[in-house]
Amino acid sequence: MERPVEVVAKFTRNRRYPIPLVVVRDGVRRRVERIHLVHERWSARGLELFYSLTADGCWLKLRFDTQRVRWFLEEVHPLEGP
């Protein structure tokens, strides 16, 4: 099931992948604190990029569909405190 999300991202010439800066989920803006991993996968739809990141106390897995130029939320987990 695809759950589209709005992402403010930075696209630059000298970087291979866009850099997510803010994720808007359920009307709440979450600032991306750290990108842990970017992984690419080719499918019948073309190139898809998967991001593992933390944003405002949550771990998120996002998918960027490069053909449709759209972002999707794949997983979300609250970070556990000490």
Contacts in CASP RR format, 6 or more apart in sequence:
PFRMAT RR
TARGET T0000
AUTHOR 0000-0000-0000
METHOD contacts of the structure
MODEL  1
MERPVEVVAKFTRNRRYPIPLVVVRDGVRRRVERIHLVHERWSARGLELF
YSLTADGCWLKLRFDTQRVRWFLEEVHPLEGP
2 72 0 8 1.000
3 72 0 8 1.000
3 73 0 8 1.000
4 70 0 8 1.000
4 71 0 8 1.000
4 72 0 8 1.000
4 73 0 8 1.000
5 23 0 8 1.000
5 24 0 8 1.000
5 25 0 8 1.000
5 62 0 8 1.000
5 71 0 8 1.000
5 72 0 8 1.000
5 73 0 8 1.000
6 23 0 8 1.000
6 24 0 8 1.000
6 71 0 8 1.000
7 20 0 8 1.000
7 21 0 8 1.000
7 22 0 8 1.000
7 23 0 8 1.000
7 24 0 8 1.000
7 62 0 8 1.000
7 64 0 8 1.000
7 71 0 8 1.000
8 20 0 8 1.000
8 21 0 8 1.000
8 22 0 8 1.000
8 24 0 8 1.000
9 18 0 8 1.000
9 19 0 8 1.000
9 20 0 8 1.000
9 21 0 8 1.000
9 71 0 8 1.000
10 18 0 8 1.000
10 19 0 8 1.000
10 21 0 8 1.000
11 18 0 8 1.000
11 19 0 8 1.000
12 19 0 8 1.000
17 38 0 8 1.000
17 40 0 8 1.000
17 49 0 8 1.000
17 64 0 8 1.000
18 49 0 8 1.000
18 64 0 8 1.000
19 35 0 8 1.000
20 32 0 8 1.000
20 35 0 8 1.000
20 51 0 8 1.000
20 53 0 8 1.000
20 62 0 8 1.000
20 71 0 8 1.000
21 31 0 8 1.000
21 32 0 8 1.000
22 29 0 8 1.000
22 30 0 8 1.000
22 31 0 8 1.000
22 32 0 8 1.000
22 55 0 8 1.000
23 29 0 8 1.000
23 30 0 8 1.000
23 32 0 8 1.000
23 55 0 8 1.000
23 60 0 8 1.000
23 62 0 8 1.000
23 71 0 8 1.000
23 73 0 8 1.000
24 30 0 8 1.000
25 73 0 8 1.000
25 76 0 8 1.000
30 55 0 8 1.000
30 56 0 8 1.000
30 58 0 8 1.000
30 60 0 8 1.000
31 55 0 8 1.000
31 56 0 8 1.000
32 53 0 8 1.000
32 54 0 8 1.000
32 55 0 8 1.000
33 53 0 8 1.000
33 54 0 8 1.000
33 55 0 8 1.000
33 56 0 8 1.000
33 57 0 8 1.000
34 53 0 8 1.000
34 54 0 8 1.000
35 51 0 8 1.000
35 52 0 8 1.000
35 53 0 8 1.000
36 52 0 8 1.000
36 53 0 8 1.000
36 54 0 8 1.000
37 50 0 8 1.000
37 51 0 8 1.000
37 52 0 8 1.000
38 49 0 8 1.000
38 50 0 8 1.000
38 51 0 8 1.000
38 52 0 8 1.000
39 49 0 8 1.000
39 50 0 8 1.000
39 52 0 8 1.000
40 47 0 8 1.000
40 48 0 8 1.000
40 49 0 8 1.000
40 50 0 8 1.000
41 47 0 8 1.000
41 48 0 8 1.000
41 50 0 8 1.000
42 48 0 8 1.000
45 65 0 8 1.000
45 67 0 8 1.000
45 68 0 8 1.000
46 66 0 8 1.000
46 67 0 8 1.000
47 66 0 8 1.000
47 67 0 8 1.000
48 63 0 8 1.000
48 64 0 8 1.000
48 65 0 8 1.000
48 66 0 8 1.000
49 63 0 8 1.000
49 64 0 8 1.000
49 66 0 8 1.000
50 61 0 8 1.000
50 62 0 8 1.000
50 63 0 8 1.000
50 64 0 8 1.000
50 74 0 8 1.000
51 60 0 8 1.000
51 61 0 8 1.000
51 62 0 8 1.000
51 63 0 8 1.000
51 64 0 8 1.000
52 59 0 8 1.000
52 60 0 8 1.000
52 61 0 8 1.000
53 59 0 8 1.000
53 60 0 8 1.000
53 62 0 8 1.000
54 60 0 8 1.000
54 79 0 8 1.000
57 78 0 8 1.000
57 79 0 8 1.000
58 76 0 8 1.000
58 77 0 8 1.000
58 78 0 8 1.000
58 79 0 8 1.000
59 75 0 8 1.000
59 76 0 8 1.000
59 77 0 8 1.000
59 78 0 8 1.000
59 79 0 8 1.000
60 73 0 8 1.000
60 75 0 8 1.000
60 76 0 8 1.000
60 77 0 8 1.000
61 73 0 8 1.000
61 74 0 8 1.000
61 75 0 8 1.000
61 76 0 8 1.000
62 71 0 8 1.000
62 72 0 8 1.000
62 73 0 8 1.000
62 74 0 8 1.000
63 71 0 8 1.000
63 72 0 8 1.000
63 74 0 8 1.000
64 70 0 8 1.000
64 71 0 8 1.000
64 72 0 8 1.000
65 71 0 8 1.000
65 72 0 8 1.000
END
